């Protein structure tokens, strides 16, 4: 692209540039984001509402398939000769940060209506863990360690990866099942902030692998209203006179529900 054509493009009205960006495919949009800060901002405002996102994490690169567009993020010295010619390759020694930023932009889209989200982590040639988000299907794959299904209501079941999802994405779900190695104060404070502001939240079950239920942390911001076998803590949601979060403890299990006073 010549200097003259670049200037002509940049001088177009913002609405016109937005319409051009909207018609670009993913690879073209990613290219435009590198041109200038203004173009990056305009591209990010378009925020394509992807229906399918597949993520493959390996030791040497990250592959993301947005709808049917394959983007590989890798270091500058990574050998890309074996990749298909239609694959968009982003080479940068800070490729992990770039990949996470692109994923964050996609997942924060308020118009997001995913049919499928796959996250596959290759720990070794013989082992993989896959997070699948999509509509409930009959087939059950052993490699799907975490599942999310949607059949009128929405539930997210997750473990270690839960903390990596942006809150804008988590706001879509009504119910949660979280497998946590250790329940600490930061984790509970983050849940409190998320569930207090979400208009969709109904309930959450937290299972702790260490056998700790976080009761000592709940006492710092909740009122204890039960004792004995069923220990209950209540947190009144600010700016909402009729709603509270109820934390009910059963051994290493915690059940959180949004209830009326």
Number of C-alpha atoms within 10 A of each C-alpha: 5 7 8 9 10 11 10 10 12 14 10 11 9 12 10 11 16 17 11 12 20 17 10 14 11 19 15 12 20 18 14 18 16 11 11 11 11 13 20 16 11 20 22 18 14 14 17 17 17 19 15 18 22 18 21 16 16 13 10 10 16 20 20 22 17 20 15 13 14 19 21 20 24 24 16 13 9 13 10 14 7 6 11 10 9 10 15 20 17 18 17 15 14 12 18 15 12 16 19 14 12 13 17 16 14 20 23 17 18 13 12 18 14 16 14 17 21 20 20 20 17 15 12 9 6 6 9 15 15 20 21 22 23 19 16 12 9 6 6 9 8 8 13 16 15 20 19 20 18 15 10 6 10 17 22 22 21 20 17 10 13 16 12 9 13 14 16 15 15 21 16 18 19 18 19 22 19 19 20 20 14 15 22 16 15 10 14 14 13 13 14 16 12 16 24 20 13 16 12 16 22 17 20 22 19 21 23 19 14 11 14 18 22 19 20 10 16 20 13 9 13 17 15 16 11 13 10 6 9 11 16 22 20 22 19 20 17 11 8 11 10 11 16 19 22 23 23 20 22 13 14 15 17 24 17 24 19 21 14 12 9
